[in-house]
């Protein structure tokens, strides 16, 4: 069975292409089509400059791991719910001894001293201390110095080459090569940082709309009561002692305790004074020194609603990164998976932060490496565009597969700009990012495009609808979100169509073919579609910096869906069953457990985007959850 991770072509990287005869048996392994926005080439790197090459070794059993994940997640399989231990996962995917020896032989034959070569404990990652001159000889490339206009320099090349056998069988990627820093400098304003740096969308703020907070006003303002009614969620239940739900936040973002108590005193008095359990990764702590809506809004939103929805179940806060460096979701993966840390796994030394951080106020401790056990459900509201180097995001996607094998449900948002990427970005045919969003190729988000995560879109109440009356009459009160944001959705340019989704995607493309060609989206019919599901993401009443403000986004619907899965896990655990783990195969096998959404679209890139239609669609996925139906189904499974 072909791995979904390597099925398709990509927008901005040409991998595995044959090189000229002058290179002999070398082939182009990765090539940068366009220099990322904000970076300028300044000149050749000095030949004697030291480089630490990090070589990501090809993991074995990736295809087998994918098949195994689908087997233990298949509701009709006798192996359903038989998750692996972390130790079993590490052993299964460790690179083969032949892979390690072939790469070491290549380095030694190139004249690199054996004392300058190091292999990580898990054998996933190898390093070599070399000069720029030696790296250029080794990789058949040229290194240049680039700057981003802020005084920060970066050494990189625009393509590199490997022996054909190593390219095909032994090496995933090498740093530093074509990979540029995905994060903005800390001198950038907070608002710009959130917009460009894997943000959680354009949040809205302002005065509360008139009409009160009753069910008749849910079209204007979303409250806990609206969500309880929409999705048949119980207001509280007895917790399972071994249940867990994790919310991931990245510094400098942090919740304000005063905001939690303001929200709880209004909607859930039992929670006043309660705080999430803190798991600090790389110096992360819930900063409370600065009162800033852009730093406080997302953590306040996530924790206020997650803690209230799963009460009295405790919520774990994974706070990642110090107040100086910040962090990426790879740093988070380091903290819960020792095989993924810098010396063993998939970090990008340019795009992912590294510790200790010796800057004033930085975290001076050791970088987190498998420090915490992952919670049964993990919700993260951060995303990046799919236009990153494929080897980098494919390798990270495999980590979500490994979490699924261990029984972890991972949820990411589909985005808030319709078919466009973050900040309304679209792509030119050559893969160059645009910023005005008025034309171009659609840009899905990562990690939402990874087939091993559950991706959540956003809906809203149809204007003028009283949800109590609509539900009593058996009507669907929701449509695709168009209040402040548009539900992200589309088709991946990197990941192939996973088997659990094949029938649903084929049905949509056959019955409701989009009026666009290949210049707009991946029309192959063999690509991962997103989102998987949706939930209300419009105008949540959130306590932020001492007052209530309406907040919209798929970063609201994602932790909501995670809360529902957490409640279901609790009921299964009480019966001695396992957590649900990777849920996508079950969801697609039983679409009747969702409230189908058939109204609305997700515009972007100068188009109407895709249309919501009966069944799965690339706007709202399978629809919105019905807790009672979902619970009955999952309790009936082994």
C-alpha angles and dihedrals in degrees: 000000000000116000114247088222095071104033106106148039120258139224104242110013128068106201130186093009118157114256128214122288089254088074094057110203093356121113133192106265100182131359131189112223097188133017106245118258114275096027125106127193110235105176147296118319116248110267093227095051112123119241129186104213113206113200118198107212121218109260118225127233095026092138091045091049090053092050091047092051091052090048097052090043095048109105090211095052123101086223095059111141096009096132126184129242120245089250092054091050094050091049094046096055103035110126114261119260088243090058092052095046094047092054093045090050090051092051093047093048088052089060100258112147114246089230089063092056121084132179122208121239094254093043091235096112135041127188132201126190107220142148123251089253093054092045090052091052092045096049099031092236145107125246122217136185117242130185133199098214094258097086094266116128129200130193114217146139130226097228138358136197136220136187105277095243093052092045092052100039116013116032130055100181145330131223135241096032126094097345116109127195108279091199129078121236118267090246089072116100116264092243093052090045091056093046096049104024105068094293130186093237140267103314119204128226136178144099120335115258118249122256105073129252102287126122090263088065100048090109087066103034131018117218135166091268090055091054094044090054098040096052104024091245116169113238091230142348138181109279125234110238093224096046122109141183123191129202116193121214130173125216134276083043116086140159124246114230089214090058093051091052093046090054095042094048088055101042111010112023092177089070099054107127094016120125133189119262106260123228105182116206119190095347096317116161132159097263112215102171098093127052105211125147092217092054098039105036101078098044090044091051095045097046099039093056099033094050092046096046096050096037127176088023111096119242122218120218115209101199108190129197136006127272093261107045102024115200147239133235088261087065087054091052088051089057094056102031121049092194091062100054122118095268093045111023151028110311121138105224089211102043100034123065121245132208152254089055108205096190117113108281093012128134108268098186130099118287111263113258118177089329097145136040110241115250119242090252125031122191122188125178097196126097142167133207120274089239093093121112105289097224089058097051094037089056091049091047088058088059090060087051088055091050089052090052087056092053099261123143111214120195130190132173122253093222140259104252103072112235091348126089129244112318089016091289119169130180134247115225090262091056099256113146120242126204106200096064095212096120143357142078119328115259118211121200131250134252086021090067092057108107092220097064130068110242120208127207129190137254135180137203112270106256113267094016122138100209095203091057093042094050092046089055093047093247127143106246095189139082135175110294117265098152106112091324140040122229110255118235146139142106128308123247091204112033124065126231109282115226094241089061101040099097095044095049093045090052092053096046093045100043098034107024111190115240094238137097134222090280087072107036144351101286095177094106087224101089134101111268125212149243106033096195140353141214137182111298102165128113103334111192100240130178105228126169094344101315140069119260133175112246127189132190149099084265085072096048094046099062088040090059089044089055091055092051089048091055090050091049089053092056092047092049091052087059093050094255128132127259113272093249116180101018106181098095090052094046094052092044091056108033090160090080088072134076102240115230114208104165129083141025140231111240125198144130090043094304140096087249116213128334127237109241139168110296124008116350135172091249106054102004115214091343135254126325129265104201096199093052092044092049093050091050097047093045088054092056121087 
